[in-house]
Amino acid sequence: MAFIGIDLGTTYSVVSTLDSNGIPQTVPNAEGDLTTPSVVLYESNGEIVVGREAKVAAMAIPESVAVDVKRYMGDELYPKPVGGQSRSPVEISTEILKKLKIDAEAKLGPVKGCVITVPAYFDEGRRHATAKAAEGAGLKVLDVINEPTAAALSYAYKHLVDTGGLSPGKSALESELSKEKTVLVYDLGGGTFDVTLLRINGPDFRVLATDGDIQLGGRDWDRTLGDVLAEQFVKEYGEDPRSDSISVEALLRTAEEIKLNLSSRLKSQFVLNHAGHRLMGSVSRKEFEETTRPLLYRTERRVARALKAASIDWPQVDEVLTTGGSTRMPQVRELLARLWGKQPNTTLSPDEAVAAGAAIHAATHILQAESQDTQLDGGLISRLTHGVKNVIRAIRTTNVNAHSFGVVVSSRTGKRKVAQLIPRNSPLPTRVTQTFGTVTADQRRVTVEIVEGESADVSHCMPIGTCQIDSLPAGLPRNSPIQVTFSYDNGGRLSVKAHNPISDRWSSVTIDRKVGVGKKVISKKI
């Protein structure tokens, strides 16, 4: 039996595990590839195909293929019917994860548990949806970890391995554990962008701040360039390739190929066919970068905001790490070099580092819990050397919340707004208590609405749960105290308690991102 780390990506997904020497290894899929396209084909005969073949089919039958599903996690439905049916992003993602599990088990044997990664800027709804998809695929979710944190863990662990920290001797390990670094992780994938600042002190990983954009990734570079090519086609022939679904897929594929070519060349040729016409031309790297500069600037603004949230200036940053396939674009490295004054560290595999970090985190989770469940990994951990176990067991990760948590409060006039209790980028674990008042005299029931988001406007925040106190005593005056306590642990579990100290009545709810839906427990004390 085995445990795995999964990077469930917008465009590609990756699985990793630790070998018996404690070294992360990417697990090839059934086709022999290290990455699996996150694309699902629903065939007319009911068969479901995931991966390379589905990606090819998107060119011919786009109405039967789901792509970029990660961007819609947390939504009720994927934005278009697929294979003639409306489907949820969780349902589609479950099919991707089923393939990853089946292919991993073909190489490793039964998979006992997994750590799955998500963008740091995912809110709780999207985290829940991701965990629910994994469980639907038959995977036991040991933990959910942020992608930049996983990449940083992979970097630090690799550095420890390279410097001999996993050898039986203690000198290299002790030397490495005494060093402290402030690391910025710039993670630009196919569909999402994250920036995270961490303080790494040996095995301790403390997230200082995180920011990002879940609607920004390499696909946006493709679409922006695709629009430019389409306008050229319209100007030349009066026909728009964007008017036909098959031509749209061909347009995006052409734009993607140009983007990839320009990562190593200064000019790329292209051929675009639509409506019986053919457009041939070339795009230079300079033209591509000028066209997509606003997208790059969006990442720069997020980086600046994360630095400000962490109260850190660029000279205090010791290392800048890049991860995510879209960081291969030269403009990304040039941006970071301009901001930091030095070249970023590009030694991590853009495709494999996040999954590797998830596998390391899975081993950490199992070793730290082995006294409770010694059979969790089916014996793999027991085969690790003593030195490897010591390193993995020592790892500690302290996170921050990517979004604020609060409650909805009402005035006597009925106007509703959000009162924040835990601001975003608060170190975890954290516990906050704030006292509110009943809205009317003789109020017999209080419902605490729990929301996530940065705005005071209720409509701009996401409801994630409620906590209700019933049967308050008669005769309570208006503004009687209701104490609300938010406790948010490092594993992503938010516990909320509402308490009326006059009557000593209370209610509580726990929202755990590791399970598919919020788990609600209400208790009343009379």
C-alpha positions as CSV (number, residue, x, y, z in Angstrom):
1,M,0.0,0.0,0.0
2,A,1.1,3.6,-0.6
3,F,0.4,7.2,0.0
4,I,0.6,9.8,-2.7
5,G,0.8,13.6,-3.3
6,I,-1.5,15.0,-6.0
7,D,-1.2,18.3,-7.8
8,L,-4.6,18.6,-9.4
9,G,-3.9,21.2,-12.0
10,T,-6.0,23.3,-14.4
11,T,-4.2,22.0,-17.5
12,Y,-2.1,19.1,-16.2
13,S,-2.1,16.9,-13.0
14,V,0.8,15.1,-11.4
15,V,1.2,12.3,-8.8
16,S,4.2,11.8,-6.6
17,T,5.3,9.5,-3.8
18,L,8.4,8.9,-1.7
19,D,10.7,6.0,-2.5
20,S,12.2,3.9,0.2
21,N,15.1,6.4,0.5
22,G,12.7,9.2,1.2
23,I,13.2,10.8,-2.3
24,P,10.1,12.1,-4.1
25,Q,9.4,10.3,-7.3
26,T,6.8,11.3,-9.9
27,V,4.5,8.4,-10.8
28,P,4.1,7.9,-14.5
29,N,0.5,7.5,-15.8
30,A,-0.7,4.5,-18.0
31,E,0.6,6.3,-21.1
32,G,4.1,6.5,-19.6
33,D,3.9,10.3,-19.1
34,L,4.8,12.2,-15.9
35,T,1.9,14.6,-16.4
36,T,-1.8,13.9,-17.2
37,P,-3.9,16.5,-19.1
38,S,-6.7,17.6,-16.8
39,V,-9.2,17.0,-19.6
40,V,-12.3,14.7,-19.6
41,L,-14.1,13.3,-22.7
42,Y,-17.6,12.0,-22.3
43,E,-18.2,9.7,-25.3
44,S,-21.6,9.0,-26.8
45,N,-21.5,5.3,-25.7
46,G,-21.1,6.4,-22.1
47,E,-17.4,5.8,-21.8
48,I,-15.3,8.4,-20.0
49,V,-11.8,9.1,-21.1
50,V,-9.3,11.3,-19.2
51,G,-6.0,12.7,-20.3
52,R,-4.0,12.7,-23.5
53,E,-6.8,11.2,-25.7
54,A,-9.4,13.5,-24.3
55,K,-7.2,16.6,-25.0
56,V,-6.9,15.5,-28.7
57,A,-10.7,15.0,-28.9
58,A,-11.2,18.6,-27.7
59,M,-10.1,19.6,-31.2
60,A,-12.8,17.5,-33.0
61,I,-15.7,17.3,-30.5
62,P,-15.3,20.2,-28.0
63,E,-19.0,19.8,-26.9
64,S,-18.1,16.4,-25.4
65,V,-14.9,17.6,-23.6
66,A,-14.4,19.4,-20.3
67,V,-11.3,21.5,-19.9
68,D,-10.0,24.0,-17.3
69,V,-12.3,22.4,-14.7
70,K,-10.3,23.7,-11.8
71,R,-11.3,27.3,-12.5
72,Y,-14.9,26.4,-11.7
73,M,-14.4,24.4,-8.5
74,G,-16.9,25.6,-6.0
75,D,-19.5,26.5,-8.7
76,E,-22.6,24.4,-8.9
77,L,-22.2,23.6,-12.5
78,Y,-19.5,23.6,-15.2
79,P,-20.3,26.5,-17.5
80,K,-21.5,24.4,-20.5
81,P,-23.1,21.0,-21.0
82,V,-20.6,18.3,-21.7
83,G,-21.6,15.2,-23.6
84,G,-25.2,16.4,-23.7
85,Q,-25.5,16.8,-19.9
86,S,-25.0,19.5,-17.3
87,R,-22.2,18.4,-14.9
88,S,-20.7,19.8,-11.8
89,P,-17.0,20.6,-11.5
90,V,-16.8,18.2,-8.6
91,E,-18.2,15.4,-10.8
92,I,-15.7,16.1,-13.6
93,S,-12.7,16.5,-11.3
94,T,-13.6,13.1,-9.7
95,E,-13.1,11.5,-13.1
96,I,-9.6,13.1,-13.3
97,L,-8.7,11.9,-9.9
98,K,-10.0,8.4,-10.6
99,K,-7.5,8.1,-13.4
100,L,-4.7,9.4,-11.3
101,K,-5.6,6.9,-8.6
102,I,-5.9,3.9,-11.0
103,D,-2.6,4.7,-12.7
104,A,-0.8,5.2,-9.4
105,E,-2.1,1.9,-8.1
106,A,-0.8,0.1,-11.2
107,K,2.7,1.2,-10.3
108,L,2.5,1.3,-6.5
109,G,-0.2,-1.1,-5.4
110,P,-3.3,0.1,-3.4
111,V,-3.2,3.8,-2.5
112,K,-4.1,4.2,1.2
113,G,-4.2,8.0,1.4
114,C,-3.3,11.2,-0.4
115,V,-2.5,14.9,0.2
116,I,-4.0,17.0,-2.5
117,T,-2.9,20.5,-3.3
118,V,-5.0,23.6,-4.0
119,P,-4.1,27.2,-4.9
120,A,-3.3,29.2,-1.8
121,Y,-6.0,31.7,-2.8
122,F,-8.8,29.1,-3.0
123,D,-11.6,29.9,-0.6
124,E,-13.2,27.3,1.6
125,G,-15.9,26.4,-0.9
126,R,-13.3,25.5,-3.5
127,R,-11.3,23.6,-1.0
128,H,-14.4,21.6,0.0
129,A,-15.2,20.9,-3.6
130,T,-11.6,19.6,-4.2
131,A,-11.7,17.3,-1.2
132,K,-15.2,16.1,-2.2
133,A,-13.9,15.2,-5.7
134,A,-11.0,13.3,-4.2
135,E,-13.3,11.3,-1.9
136,G,-15.6,10.6,-4.8
137,A,-12.6,9.0,-6.5
138,G,-12.1,6.7,-3.6
139,L,-9.1,8.6,-2.1
140,K,-8.7,9.1,1.6
141,V,-7.7,12.8,2.0
142,L,-5.0,13.0,4.7
143,D,-4.7,16.8,4.2
144,V,-5.2,19.7,1.8
145,I,-2.0,21.8,1.3
146,N,-1.5,25.1,-0.6
147,E,0.5,24.7,-3.8
148,P,3.2,27.4,-3.1
149,T,3.8,25.8,0.4
150,A,4.2,22.4,-1.2
151,A,6.7,23.8,-3.7
152,A,8.7,25.5,-0.9
153,L,8.6,22.2,1.0
154,S,10.0,20.4,-2.1
155,Y,12.7,23.0,-2.5
156,A,13.9,22.9,1.2
157,Y,13.7,19.1,1.3
158,K,15.7,18.8,-1.9
159,H,18.3,21.2,-0.6
160,L,18.6,19.1,2.6
161,V,19.0,15.9,0.5
162,D,21.6,17.5,-1.8
163,T,23.7,18.7,1.3
164,G,23.6,15.2,2.8
165,G,21.0,15.9,5.4
166,L,19.4,12.5,5.0
167,S,22.7,10.7,5.7
168,P,23.1,8.8,9.0
169,G,25.4,11.5,10.3
170,K,23.9,14.5,12.1
171,S,26.2,17.3,11.2
172,A,24.7,18.2,7.8
173,L,21.2,18.0,9.2
174,E,22.0,20.2,12.2
175,S,23.7,22.7,10.0
176,E,20.8,23.0,7.6
177,L,18.2,23.2,10.4
178,S,20.0,26.2,11.9
179,K,19.5,28.3,8.8
180,E,16.6,30.7,8.3
181,K,15.4,32.0,5.0
182,T,12.6,34.3,3.8
183,V,11.3,32.7,0.5
184,L,8.9,34.1,-2.0
185,V,7.1,31.5,-4.2
186,Y,5.8,32.7,-7.5
187,D,3.4,30.0,-8.8
188,L,1.9,30.6,-12.2
189,G,0.1,27.6,-13.5
190,G,-2.2,27.0,-16.4
191,G,-5.3,28.5,-14.8
192,T,-4.4,30.1,-11.4
193,F,-1.7,32.3,-9.9
194,D,-0.4,32.4,-6.3
195,V,2.3,34.2,-4.5
196,T,3.3,33.2,-1.0
197,L,5.9,34.4,1.4
198,L,7.4,31.9,3.8
199,R,9.9,31.9,6.6
200,I,11.8,28.6,6.5
201,N,13.8,27.8,9.5
202,G,15.1,24.2,9.0
203,P,12.0,22.0,9.2
204,D,9.7,24.8,10.2
205,F,7.7,26.4,7.4
206,R,5.8,29.5,8.5
207,V,3.6,31.2,5.9
208,L,3.7,35.0,6.3
209,A,1.3,36.1,3.6
210,T,-0.4,34.8,0.5
211,D,-2.2,36.4,-2.4
212,G,-3.3,35.4,-5.8
213,D,-5.8,35.3,-8.6
214,I,-7.8,32.1,-9.3
215,Q,-8.7,33.4,-12.8
216,L,-5.2,34.1,-14.0
217,G,-2.9,31.5,-15.7
218,G,-1.2,30.4,-18.9
219,R,-4.6,29.8,-20.5
220,D,-5.2,33.6,-20.3
221,W,-2.0,34.2,-22.3
222,D,-3.3,31.7,-24.9
223,R,-6.7,33.5,-25.1
224,T,-5.2,36.9,-25.3
225,L,-2.9,35.9,-28.2
226,G,-5.7,34.0,-29.7
227,D,-7.8,37.1,-29.9
228,V,-5.0,38.9,-31.7
229,L,-4.7,36.1,-34.2
230,A,-8.5,36.0,-34.7
231,E,-8.6,39.8,-35.4
232,Q,-5.9,39.3,-38.0
233,F,-8.0,36.6,-39.6
234,V,-11.1,38.9,-39.6
235,K,-9.1,41.7,-41.2
236,E,-7.8,39.4,-43.9
237,Y,-10.8,37.3,-44.7
238,G,-13.9,38.8,-43.0
239,E,-14.4,35.6,-41.1
240,D,-14.0,35.1,-37.3
241,P,-12.5,31.8,-36.1
242,R,-14.1,32.5,-32.7
243,S,-17.6,32.0,-34.2
244,D,-17.1,28.2,-34.4
245,S,-16.4,25.9,-31.4
246,I,-14.0,23.7,-33.4
247,S,-12.1,26.6,-34.8
248,V,-11.9,28.1,-31.3
249,E,-10.1,25.0,-30.0
250,A,-7.7,25.1,-33.0
251,L,-7.1,28.8,-32.4
252,L,-6.3,28.2,-28.7
253,R,-4.0,25.3,-29.6
254,T,-2.2,27.5,-32.1
255,A,-1.8,30.2,-29.6
256,E,-0.5,27.8,-27.0
257,E,2.1,26.4,-29.4
258,I,3.3,29.9,-30.2
259,K,3.6,30.6,-26.5
260,L,5.6,27.5,-25.9
261,N,7.9,28.1,-28.9
262,L,8.6,31.7,-27.8
263,S,9.9,30.4,-24.4
264,S,13.0,29.2,-26.3
265,R,12.9,31.2,-29.6
266,L,12.5,34.8,-30.6
267,K,10.0,34.2,-33.3
268,S,7.3,31.5,-34.0
269,Q,5.6,30.7,-37.3
270,F,1.9,29.7,-37.3
271,V,-0.8,28.5,-39.7
272,L,-4.5,29.1,-38.9
273,N,-7.4,27.5,-40.9
274,H,-11.0,28.5,-40.8
275,A,-14.0,28.6,-43.2
276,G,-11.9,27.5,-46.1
277,H,-9.3,30.1,-45.6
278,R,-5.7,29.9,-44.3
279,L,-3.7,32.6,-42.5
280,M,0.0,32.2,-42.3
281,G,2.3,34.4,-40.3
282,S,4.7,34.8,-37.4
283,V,4.7,36.2,-33.9
284,S,7.9,37.6,-32.2
285,R,8.6,37.2,-28.5
286,K,8.5,41.0,-28.2
287,E,5.0,41.2,-29.8
288,F,3.8,38.4,-27.6
289,E,5.1,40.1,-24.4
290,E,3.7,43.4,-25.4
291,T,0.3,41.9,-26.0
292,T,0.2,40.0,-22.7
293,R,1.9,42.7,-20.6
294,P,-1.4,43.5,-18.7
295,L,-1.6,39.9,-17.5
296,L,2.0,40.0,-16.2
297,Y,1.3,43.2,-14.5
298,R,-1.7,41.6,-12.7
299,T,0.8,39.1,-11.1
300,E,3.1,42.0,-10.2
301,R,0.4,43.8,-8.3
302,R,-0.4,40.6,-6.3
303,V,3.2,40.1,-5.4
304,A,3.4,43.7,-4.1
305,R,0.3,43.2,-2.1
306,A,1.7,40.0,-0.5
307,L,4.9,41.7,0.4
308,K,3.0,44.6,2.0
309,A,0.8,42.1,4.0
310,A,3.9,40.4,5.3
311,S,5.6,43.7,6.1
312,I,8.6,42.7,4.0
313,D,10.7,44.6,1.4
314,W,12.5,43.0,-1.5
315,P,16.0,43.2,0.2
316,Q,14.7,41.0,3.0
317,V,13.8,38.2,0.6
318,D,16.5,35.5,0.5
319,E,15.1,33.3,-2.3
320,V,12.6,33.6,-5.0
321,L,11.2,30.3,-6.3
322,T,9.3,29.8,-9.5
323,T,6.8,26.9,-10.0
324,G,4.0,26.2,-12.4
325,G,4.4,25.5,-16.1
326,S,3.7,29.1,-17.1
327,T,6.8,30.3,-15.3
328,R,8.8,29.0,-18.2
329,M,7.9,32.2,-20.1
330,P,11.0,34.5,-20.2
331,Q,8.9,37.5,-19.3
332,V,8.2,35.9,-15.8
333,R,11.9,35.5,-15.0
334,E,12.6,39.0,-16.3
335,L,9.9,40.5,-14.1
336,L,11.2,38.8,-11.0
337,A,14.8,39.7,-11.7
338,R,13.7,43.4,-12.2
339,L,11.7,43.4,-8.9
340,W,14.2,41.4,-6.8
341,G,17.4,42.6,-8.4
342,K,18.6,39.0,-8.8
343,Q,17.7,36.0,-10.9
344,P,15.0,33.8,-9.4
345,N,15.7,30.2,-8.5
346,T,14.3,28.1,-11.3
347,T,15.8,24.7,-10.2
348,L,12.4,23.3,-9.2
349,S,10.6,21.4,-11.8
350,P,7.7,23.6,-12.8
351,D,5.5,20.6,-13.3
352,E,6.6,18.2,-10.6
353,A,7.6,20.3,-7.5
354,V,4.1,20.8,-6.1
355,A,3.2,17.1,-6.2
356,A,6.6,16.2,-4.7
357,G,5.9,18.6,-1.8
358,A,2.5,17.0,-1.3
359,A,4.1,13.6,-1.1
360,I,6.5,14.9,1.5
361,H,3.7,16.4,3.5
362,A,1.8,13.1,3.3
363,A,4.8,11.3,4.8
364,T,5.0,14.0,7.5
365,H,1.3,13.6,8.3
366,I,1.6,9.8,8.6
367,L,4.8,9.9,10.7
368,Q,3.3,12.4,13.1
369,A,0.2,10.3,13.4
370,E,1.8,6.9,13.5
371,S,1.1,6.4,17.2
372,Q,-2.6,6.6,16.4
373,D,-2.6,4.6,13.1
374,T,0.5,2.6,12.5
375,Q,-1.1,0.9,9.5
376,L,-2.0,4.1,7.6
377,D,0.7,3.7,5.0
378,G,0.7,-0.1,4.7
379,G,4.3,-0.3,5.9
380,L,6.1,2.1,3.5
381,I,7.1,4.5,6.2
382,S,8.5,1.6,8.2
383,R,10.9,0.9,5.4
384,L,12.4,4.5,5.5
385,T,15.8,4.9,7.1
386,H,16.0,6.3,10.6
387,G,17.6,9.5,9.3
388,V,14.9,10.1,6.7
389,K,12.2,9.5,9.4
390,N,13.9,12.1,11.7
391,V,13.9,14.7,9.0
392,I,10.3,14.1,7.9
393,R,9.0,13.9,11.5
394,A,10.6,17.2,12.3
395,I,8.8,19.1,9.5
396,R,6.2,21.6,10.8
397,T,4.1,23.9,8.6
398,T,2.3,26.9,9.9
399,N,-0.1,28.6,7.5
400,V,-2.2,31.7,7.2
401,N,-5.8,32.0,5.9
402,A,-6.1,33.3,2.4
403,H,-9.5,35.0,3.0
404,S,-11.2,36.7,5.8
405,F,-13.9,35.1,8.0
406,G,-16.7,37.0,9.6
407,V,-20.3,37.1,10.6
408,V,-23.3,39.0,9.2
409,V,-24.7,41.6,11.5
410,S,-27.9,43.7,11.3
411,S,-28.8,47.1,12.6
412,R,-32.2,48.1,14.0
413,T,-33.1,49.4,10.5
414,G,-32.4,45.9,9.1
415,K,-29.2,46.9,7.1
416,R,-26.9,44.0,6.9
417,K,-23.1,44.1,6.7
418,V,-20.1,41.8,7.4
419,A,-18.1,42.1,10.6
420,Q,-14.7,40.5,10.1
421,L,-13.3,38.4,13.0
422,I,-10.3,36.8,11.3
423,P,-8.7,39.0,8.7
424,R,-6.9,37.3,5.8
425,N,-3.2,36.4,6.3
426,S,-3.8,35.8,10.0
427,P,-1.3,33.3,11.4
428,L,-2.8,29.9,12.2
429,P,-4.0,28.6,14.5
430,T,-5.9,31.6,15.8
431,R,-8.8,32.2,18.1
432,V,-10.9,35.4,18.2
433,T,-13.9,36.3,20.4
434,Q,-16.1,39.3,19.7
435,T,-19.3,40.4,21.4
436,F,-22.4,41.5,19.4
437,G,-25.9,42.4,20.6
438,T,-29.4,41.2,20.0
439,V,-31.2,43.4,17.5
440,T,-34.6,43.7,19.2
441,A,-36.0,43.4,22.7
442,D,-37.4,40.0,23.8
443,Q,-35.5,38.3,20.9
444,R,-35.9,34.6,21.3
445,R,-33.6,33.3,18.6
446,V,-30.2,34.3,17.3
447,T,-28.8,33.0,14.0
448,V,-25.1,33.7,13.3
449,E,-24.4,33.6,9.6
450,I,-20.7,32.8,8.9
451,V,-19.2,34.1,5.7
452,E,-15.8,34.2,3.9
453,G,-14.5,37.3,2.0
454,E,-12.9,40.6,2.3
455,S,-15.9,42.9,1.7
456,A,-18.3,44.5,4.2
457,D,-20.9,43.9,1.6
458,V,-22.8,40.7,2.3
459,S,-23.4,40.0,-1.4
460,H,-19.7,40.0,-2.1
461,C,-18.9,37.3,0.5
462,M,-19.5,33.5,0.4
463,P,-21.8,32.0,3.1
464,I,-20.1,28.9,4.6
465,G,-22.3,28.0,7.6
466,T,-24.7,29.1,10.3
467,C,-24.8,28.8,14.1
468,Q,-28.2,29.2,15.8
469,I,-29.2,29.7,19.5
470,D,-32.8,28.9,20.1
471,S,-35.2,29.4,23.1
472,L,-33.5,32.5,24.6
473,P,-35.3,33.6,27.8
474,A,-38.2,36.0,27.5
475,G,-37.6,39.6,28.4
476,L,-34.0,40.0,27.2
477,P,-33.4,43.7,26.4
478,R,-32.2,44.8,23.0
479,N,-28.4,44.6,22.6
480,S,-28.1,41.6,25.0
481,P,-24.6,40.1,24.6
482,I,-24.0,37.3,22.1
483,Q,-20.4,36.2,22.2
484,V,-19.1,34.8,19.0
485,T,-15.8,32.8,19.0
486,F,-13.9,31.8,15.8
487,S,-11.2,29.1,16.2
488,Y,-9.3,28.3,13.0
489,D,-6.6,25.6,13.2
490,N,-3.6,25.0,11.0
491,G,-5.4,22.1,9.2
492,G,-8.2,24.2,7.8
493,R,-10.9,23.5,10.4
494,L,-13.0,26.5,11.4
495,S,-15.0,26.1,14.6
496,V,-17.6,28.8,15.6
497,K,-19.3,29.1,18.9
498,A,-22.2,31.5,19.8
499,H,-22.9,32.1,23.4
500,N,-25.4,34.1,25.4
501,P,-23.8,34.5,28.8
502,I,-27.1,35.7,30.5
503,S,-29.0,32.5,29.7
504,D,-25.8,30.3,29.2
505,R,-27.3,29.0,26.0
506,W,-24.9,28.3,23.2
507,S,-24.5,26.7,19.8
508,S,-21.5,25.6,17.8
509,V,-20.6,24.5,14.3
510,T,-17.4,23.0,12.8
511,I,-16.5,23.5,9.1
512,D,-13.8,21.1,8.0
513,R,-12.3,21.6,4.5
514,K,-11.0,18.1,4.4
515,V,-14.4,16.6,4.1
516,G,-16.7,17.1,1.1
517,V,-19.3,19.3,2.9
518,G,-19.4,21.3,6.1
519,K,-19.9,19.1,9.2
520,K,-22.4,20.8,11.4
521,V,-22.8,20.0,15.1
522,I,-25.3,22.1,17.1
523,S,-25.5,21.8,20.9
524,K,-27.7,23.7,23.4
525,K,-27.0,24.0,27.1
526,I,-30.1,24.7,29.2
